[in-house]
Amino acid sequence: MGSNDCIEMLRKANLKITPRRKAIIGFFLQNGRYFTPEEVWIALREDFKHLGLPTIYRNLRELEDIGILIRVFRSDQRLYYAICQLGKGKKHHHFVCKKCGRVSEVELCNFDDIAGDIESKLNCKIISHFMQIEGLCSKCMEEEMSERDEGQKVKE
């Protein structure tokens, strides 16, 4: 998803296309990882004289509501957001690298295959589900392997 796609999503949701919203979207598109609202605010406040943290929180929530951003869950219980390249229209999940914070879309969701079994077993109706996959991205795995190899050479 590019900047123009995000602008179109704002239009469809009847949200104003403001310089602040464009800057927030651009920040996430440029960096490709997750950030706290505070990190977004610190990165953008030099460009906007009167940019308050509450404005950042409100805009992040609105961008999440329409599918431009996703909320990333971490063990520290802090609030994180990342760009969602596929939006809400297509079933998918997200892979989050625990080392560098990069977020990647996983265009696979076979939840429908087991939903019926869950509904039968629990006598319930599933309305939605959420899954976040965590691990190390290929770049971080490469770095870890390289660091390990360097450590082995030092021992020899």
Secondary structure, DSSP 8 states (H G I E B T S, - for coil): --HHHHHHHHHHTT----HHHHHHHHHHHHH-B-B-HHHHHHHHTTT-TT--HHHHHHHHHHHHHTTSEEEE--TT---EEEE-SS-SSS--EEEEETTT-BEEEE----THHHHHHHHHHHT--------EEEE--HHHHHHHHHHHHHHHHHH-
